[in-house]
Amino acid sequence: MSTTSLAPASRRTVIMTLLPIMIMVLVAFLVIGLALPVLPLHVHQDLGYGTFAVGLVTGSQFAASLFSRVWSGNVCDRRGPKYSVMFGLVAASAAGLLYLLSLWFTAHPIIALSVLLAGRAVLGGAESFIITGATVWGLGLVGASNAGKVIAWMGTAMFAAFAAGAPLGIALYSAGGFAAIAAATLIAPLLTLAVVFPLRATPPEHRRRAGILAVARQIWLPGLGAALSSIGFGVILSFASLLFAANGWTPVWLAFTTYAVALVIARLAFGHLPDRLGGAKVALICVLIEVAGLVLMGLAPSTLPAALGAGLVGFGYALVFPGLGVEAVRRAPPESRGLAMGAYTACLDLALGISGPALGLVATEAGLSAVFLVSSLAVLGSAFISLKLMNRDGTRSQQTSEHASPSE
């Protein structure tokens, strides 16, 4: 399908075109959402490790995703995004098998933790293939002029799965322990393949592709902004449930679910804004909302302010990532769009892979509340990058206008 702008009437059908892929993403990421609030509890309570190990286990998934992004992007460009998604689903099921295997060694926590880390690594690679494939698939169906909507709505499906998965994961964990989470991780991705098989594939573009270094030069600045803003997501993922548990705030999954629900609402209501107003401009405003939420969580005296802060973090981050993603897609060559999206998302993985263990050390030295305040300073850096992108685009537009217009 052409990547030119869709006609106004066609824009109203974009979401219907993307809906089957969104359903697939929803089902696939539900299984990842199950484990998000449970893993810190399992590592801390069942295996007896501290906050650094919690950050290490959480961050290992994103470290693995980082190293698989370029691979998944190349697979999308060469074999097609549908193939990438199916490969990712099989790998996600293998991660569930490793989760089950780790339970055999609970009497030897170091072995159990090592196998669990391996499972998280495999799941990180699977996530990379699934979401990169789904995004490129959506771009192939509705065109790059709708890049903001594609990135936002695929993310909406992903975080809706996280929102539903958090309480469901706690319920499974309460009923059957981590074994129930492991079994669901093994089975659900295989069932999702039934959703994927009937969907129409988009063929890869058979043109000479730009290399990773050439693509990275084009997208590194929005990628850095996405990395910094994603630290807010990482701190919610790794430490929100521990913050609630440490303070006796219940339910412990409330922060993550509030975060995810706010993100979904923001993307459904305002997901069109990056395409209409400009990705960097929308990202700048939303980064400030995200920062305010992190500060509120760090200073929260009770459950309600902490949950409200988590909602602000989710609402703000909701449009930062697709906003800067629009800037990345606009700079990428069409025939290497999978590689560009893989490289862009790898910036998120890099931030989460590093920030998890680093913030775990902050928690050990200064307490859990300090983690959210430190994260707010890091996320604020994304605002300066958004400003730089706006200024660069404004300068380029002015130069183009002056070049096109005859001098007076």
N, C-alpha and C positions, 0 to 999 in steps of 0.2 A: 504494500500500500504506500502511496506517496506520502512523504513527510511534509507536504505543504499544508497550509492552514485549512482546516475544515470549514465548510460553509456554516453559517449561523444555525440553520435547521439541523445540520448534522451534529453540532455540539451538544444538542439536547439528547442525542442518542449515545454519547460517549460512555456514560456510566453503564448503559445497558450492554454495550459492546464489551466493556471490561468486567461486567458482573460475574461471568463464569470463572474467570481467572481470580477475581477477588474471593470467591467462595473457596476455590482451591487453596489460596493463601490462608484464608481463615481456618480451614480444617487442618492444614499442615502446621500452622504456628500455634494452634491450640495445645498441641502436645509439648511445644517448647514452653508455653505459658504455664503449664501444669507445674513445672519444676522451679520456676523463677522464685516464688516465695518460700519454697520448701528446701532448696539446696543449702541456703545459709543455716537453716535450722538443723538439717541432717548433718552437715559438716561440724557444726558447733556442738549440738546436743548428742547426736548418735555416735560420732567419731571422736568427739572431745577436743577438737582443734579450735584455735583462737581466730581473731578477726583477720589476721594476715592470710591464713589458709582459706578463709571464706572468700576474700578478695581474689586469691589465686585461682580457686575453683571457678568463680564467676568469670574472671577475666580470661581464663584459658579458652573458653568458647570463642571469644572475640579475637584472641590471638590467632587461633586456628582459622577463623573467618578471614582475618587479614591476609594470611599466606595463601588462601584459596581464592581470593577475589579475582586476581588476574587470570588464574586458571579458569574459573567459572565464566569470566567475561570472554575469554578466547573460545571456550566451548560454545557459548551463545552465538558468537560471530561466525563460527565455522560449522557447527552442527545444528544450530537452531535453538531457540529458547525452550521449546517443549522438551527436547532431549535433556537440557540442563535441569529442568524442574524434576523430571522423572529420576534422573541420577541422584538428585538431592534427596528425594523421598526414600529411596532405597538406603542411602547412607544414614538418614535419620533413624530408620528402623534398626540399623546396625548399632547405633549409639544406645538404643534401648537395651540391646543385648549386652553391651558392656556395662550398663547400669546394673543389670541383673547379676552379672559376673562379679561386680564389686561387692555385692552383698554376701557373697560366699566367704569374704575375707574380713568381715567386721571384727573378728577377734584379733586381727592384725591391722590396725588402723592405717599404717603407712602403706600397706599393699592395697587396701581398700581405696585409699585416697588416690593412689597412683592409677588404678584402673578407672576410677571415677573421672580423673583428669583426662584419661584417654577417651572415655565416652563423651566428655564435654568437647574435646577437640574434634572428634568425628562429627558431633552435632553442629559444631561451628562451621565446618566445611559444608555440611548438608544445608544449613541455613543460607550460606553464601550462594550455593547453586540454585536454591529455590527462589529467593527473593530477587537475585540478579536476573534469573531466567524470567520470572513473572513480570518484572519491570520492563525488560527489553521486549518481551512478548506484547505487553500493552502498548509500548511505543510503536511497535510494528503494526498493530491493529488500528490505532487512532491517530498516529502521526506525532512528530516532535513538537508541533505547535501546541499540543496538549500535554507537554512534559510535566508541568506542575501538577495537573490533575492526576496523571498516571502515578507519579511518585507519591502524591498525597494519598490517593485512594488505595494503592497497594499497601502503603503504610497503615492506613485506616483499618484495613482487613487484618493486618498483622497485629495491631495493638488492640483491636476488638477481641482477637483471640487471646491476647495477654490478659485483658480485663476479665474475660470469662474464665480463663485458665487459672487465675490466681486463687479465687475461692474454691474452684473445683479441685485444684491441686492440694489445698489445705484439707479439703474434705476427704480426698483419697488418702492423703498422708495420715490423717487421723484414724481412718478406717482400716487401712492395710499397710501403713508404714511406707518406706521408700520403695518397697517391692511393688506396690500398686502403681506408683509413678513410673517405675521401670517397665512394667508390663504395658502400660498405656503408651509409652514412648516406642516400644517395639511394634505394637499392633496398629496404632492409628495411621502412621505414614503409609503402611501397605494398603489400608482401606482408602486412603486419599488417591491412590493411583487410579481407582475406579472413576474418580471425578475427572482426572486428567486425560485419560485415554480418548474420550469422544471429542475433545476440544480441537478446533482447527489450528494447525501449526502455521507459523509464518516462516517462510524460507529465509536462509541467510543471504546477504548481499554478496555476490561473487565478484568483488572488486579488491584491488590491492589495498591492504589495511595498513594504517599507521602503526608504528611500534609503540611499546609501552612508554618509552621515554618521551616520544613526541606527544602522546596523549597526556602524560603527566604534566608536561610543561603548560598545556592548555588549561588543565583543571585544578592545578595545585592550590590556587588561592581560595576558591570556593570550598575545596576539600579541607583545607586547614580550618576555615570557619566552621564547617560541619563537624570536624573533630572536636574543636573546643566546645561547641554547643552540646555535643553528645555526652560530655562528662556529666551533665545534669541527669541524663537518662541512666548513665552508669551508676551514679550514687543512689538513685532510687532503686535500681535493680539489686545492688549489692548490700545496701545498708538500711533501707527504709524499714524492712521487717524487723531487723535487729534493733533499730531505734525504738520502734513501738514496743517490742518485747522487753527491752531494758527499762522502759518507763512504765510498764504495766498497762499500756494503751491497747485496747482491743476493739475490733479484731485486728490481728497483726497484718492481714493482707489489705487493709483498708487503704493505705497510702498508695500501693501500686495500682489497685483497682481505680481509685480516684484519679490518679495520674493518667491511666489508660483511657478511662471514660472521657475525661476532659480533652485528651488528645483526639479521640474519635469525633467528639462533638465539634471541635475546632476545625478539623479537616473536612467534615461533612458540610459545615456552614460556610467556611471561608477558603476551602481548598482551591477555588478558582482564582484567588487574588494574586498569587505569584505570576500566573500567565497574563493577568490583566494589568497589574500595577508595576510589575517588575520584581524579580526574585530577591534582589539585594535589599530593596526598600522594605519589603514585607519582613524579611529576615531581621533587619535592624530593630523594628518595632517589637517583634516577638521575642528576640533575645532578652530585651529588657524585662519583659513579663516573666520569662524563665528565671532570670536572676532574682527578681523579687520573690518568687516562690521558694527558691533555695534559701534565701535569707530568712524567710518566714519559718521554714522547717527547722533551720538551725537555732532559732530563738523561741520556738514553740514551747509553751508551758503545759499543753494538754493535747488531747486527741484531735479536737476540732480544728485548731489552728494548724496543726501538723498536716492534717488531711487537706485543708484548704491550700496550704503551701504546695503540697504534691500536685493538686489540681492545677495550680498556676504554672508549675514546671511543665506539666503535660500540655497545657493550653499554649504556652509559649513555644515549646520545642516542636509542637505540631506543624508549624509552618516554617520554622527555620531550616529544617532539613530539606523539604521540597523547594523552598525558596532558593537556597543556595544550589540545589540540584538543577533547577532551571538554568542557573548561570553556567553550571558544568556542561549540561546537554547542549546549550547554545554554542559553546566553544568547541565541542567534540565533532570530528568528522563522522558523517552518518554510517559509513561502512565499519567504523570501530566503536559504535555506540555501546555495545556490550562491554568492551574493554574499558571504555570511559566510565560507565556506571559501576563496573567492578572496582576501578581505581578510586572513584569518588567514595564509594561505600567503604573501601579499605581504610580511608581516613577515619571513619567512625570506629572501625575495629581497632585501629592503632590507639586511638584515644582510650577506648574502653579496656583494651588489653593492658595498657600501662597504668591507667588511673585506678583500676581495681586493687592491685597490690599496694600501690602508693598511698591510696586513701585508707587502706587497711592499716598502714603504719601510722597515719595521722590519727586514726581512731584509737590505736593502742596508746599513743603518747598524750593525746589531748581530749579524747572522748568522742562519742558518736556525733554529738551536735556540731562539733568543730568541723567534721567532714563536710557538712552541707555549706558552712560558711566559706571554707576554703574552695569548694567547688564553684561557688558563685563568682569568685574572683576569676577563675579560669574561664568560665562560660562568658564572662563579660568581654574577654578578648575577641569573641566572635562579632561583637558589635563594631569594633574598630575595623575588622576585615570587611564587614558589610558596607561600612562607610567608604572604604577604599575602592570596593567594586563599584559603588554608585558614582564616585568621583571619576574613576577610570572610564566607565561607560559614558558619563556626561562629557568628558573630554573627547572621547572618540566620536560621539555624535556631533559635537561642535566642529571638530576637524573635518568630518565628512560633509557637514552642511556648508562649511566655508569652501571646501574643495569643489563641491557641486555648484555653488552659486557664483556667478560672475562678480568680480570686484566692482565696487561703485566708483 
